[in-house]
Amino acid sequence: MIEVKKLTKKFGSHTAVDGISFTVNDGEILGFLGPNGAGKTTTMNMMTGFISSTEGEVKINGFDILSDPINAKRQLGYLPDVPPLYGDLTVEENLKFVCDLKGVKKSDRKEMLEEICRIVHIEDVYKRLFKNLSKGYRQRVGLAQALVGFPDVIILDEPTSGLDPSQIIDMRNVIKSLGKKHTVIISSHILSEVSAVCDRVIIINQGKIVASDTTDGLAGRADNHVQQVSFRGSLEKALSSLNQWSAIKDISIVDEKENSVYTINVSGEQGTDIREIIFASFAQAEIPVLMLKPASDSLEDAFINVVNGAYDEVITDSEEKNEEVEEVEIIEESVEVLSEDEEVDE
């Protein structure tokens, strides 16, 4: 478990991170999102002990990263945006050096490194110089060094930066597999990657947390009033069926393919979810729907809205809200008990 409380970092008069607090539970994959310059990397560096905080605390499995750094750092592995490895050493030599730094017993190293190489798929480059590897393999080896000692917590800063689509998919699959045995934090500004692998998302902007929710919960806050539909059949019949509904305000043709396959954008009133209306219309017209989705990436919309301050309050997930309700109920019960006691005393 990771506990971050009122974490702050100031560089002179500039506040890079401004009193953020959050918790990451065991076995959770957390996405740490934000635009460039939001304070993501600074937060990662404080959480891993690379730099000290101005205020606040970070605890890794109960160990404070500043007051008990040795025990805290034993609990975590870190892959910064540039893998911290030596170009003139082979992959094997780099990983064995990390074993020395982490104090891994020599009797355990061979079996452990074989398993790590299998997890991140670097067996075929194990004897090669690190500087001769492609960007994708360098990231994998960087992830391998973070896994040395099999720490409970893995922190990854932009792990897919600079990778091609195939390499991104490979890295995504590795991260998913890590989530089965480790607590993982991924810092990124690539929404598709976070959406694909993370259980929960925290969005930071200008050094402050502006949202904390599941990916589905955050995406669900985006408006569903514009939907894109692909179907096979009569365009005229489809348009006629949709136009029966007063909630439908606009329809535009996006694409037309062979075999009478059309893609259209259907717009409703702002704040209205028109998906049920669309399905009902096409069912009534007996036209098969091939695809229905928001006209734009809903998670992307939510991210933009949050960063641009479209919401008046910080978005928090439903679990936190439920805990707040329970706390209020407990307080109210305590007040009632105290009031009864006072009446008895009188």
Secondary structure, 3 states (H helix, E strand, C coil): CEEEEEEEEEECCEEEEEEEEEEECCCCEEEEECCCCCCHHHHHHHHCCCCCCCEEEEEECCEECCCCHHHHHHCEEEECCCCCCCCCCEHHHHHHHHHHHHCCCHHHHHHHHHHHHHHHCCHHHCCCEHHHCCHHHHHHHHHHHHHCCCCCEEEEECCCCCCCHHHHHHHHHHHHHHCCCCEEEEEECCHHHHHHHCCEEEEEECCEEEEEEEHHHHHCCCCCCEEEEEEECCHHHHHHHHCCCCCEEEEEEEEEECCCEEEEEEEECCCCCCHHHHHHHHHHCCCCEEEEEECCCHHHHHHHHHHCCCCCCCECCHHHHHHHHHHHHHHHHHHHHHHHHHHHHC
